[in-house]
C-alpha cells in the first residue's frame, strides 16, 4: 500500500534529474549558459549537482520499496 507513493516520488525525482542532466548537457555542448545572467561554468556546475542529487534521491526512494 505504501509502495505507490514511493514509486511515484522516485520516478518524479529520477525523471527530473535525468531531464535536467540532458538539458544542461545540451546547453553546455552548444556553449550556451544554462542559467540567464550567470557564467556558463557556474550554471553548468550547479545544474549538474542538482541533477545528481535528484537522481540520488530518486534512487533512494526506489530502493525503499
C-alpha positions as CSV (number, residue, x, y, z in Angstrom):
1,X,0.0,0.0,0.0
2,X,2.8,2.4,0.8
3,X,4.9,1.5,-2.2
4,X,2.7,3.5,-4.6
5,X,3.8,6.9,-3.3
6,X,7.5,5.8,-3.1
7,X,7.4,4.7,-6.7
8,X,5.7,7.9,-7.8
9,X,8.2,10.1,-5.9
10,X,11.2,8.1,-7.0
11,X,10.2,8.3,-10.7
12,X,9.5,12.1,-10.4
13,X,12.9,12.7,-8.9
14,X,14.6,10.4,-11.4
15,X,12.9,11.9,-14.4
16,X,13.6,15.4,-13.2
17,X,17.3,14.6,-12.6
18,X,17.7,12.9,-15.9
19,X,15.9,15.6,-17.8
20,X,18.0,18.3,-16.1
21,X,21.2,16.4,-16.8
22,X,20.3,16.0,-20.5
23,X,19.2,19.6,-20.9
24,X,22.3,21.0,-19.2
25,X,24.5,18.8,-21.3
26,X,22.9,20.0,-24.5
27,X,23.3,23.6,-23.4
28,X,27.0,23.1,-22.5
29,X,27.6,21.3,-25.8
30,X,26.2,24.3,-27.6
31,X,28.4,26.6,-25.5
32,X,25.4,28.4,-24.0
33,X,24.7,29.4,-20.5
34,X,22.4,27.1,-18.5
35,X,21.0,30.0,-16.5
36,X,20.5,33.5,-17.8
37,X,22.9,36.0,-16.4
38,X,25.3,33.5,-14.8
39,X,28.7,32.3,-16.1
40,X,28.4,29.1,-18.1
41,X,30.8,27.2,-15.8
42,X,28.9,28.1,-12.6
43,X,25.5,27.4,-14.0
44,X,26.5,24.1,-15.5
45,X,28.2,23.0,-12.2
46,X,25.1,23.9,-10.2
47,X,22.8,22.2,-12.7
48,X,24.9,19.1,-12.7
49,X,24.9,19.0,-8.9
50,X,21.2,19.5,-8.6
51,X,20.6,16.8,-11.2
52,X,22.9,14.3,-9.4
53,X,21.1,15.0,-6.1
54,X,17.7,14.5,-7.7
55,X,18.9,11.2,-9.3
56,X,20.3,10.1,-5.9
57,X,17.0,10.9,-4.1
58,X,15.1,9.1,-6.8
59,X,17.3,6.0,-6.5
60,X,16.9,6.1,-2.7
61,X,13.1,6.3,-3.0
62,X,13.0,3.4,-5.4
63,X,15.3,1.3,-3.2
64,X,12.9,1.7,-0.3
65,X,10.2,-0.5,-1.9
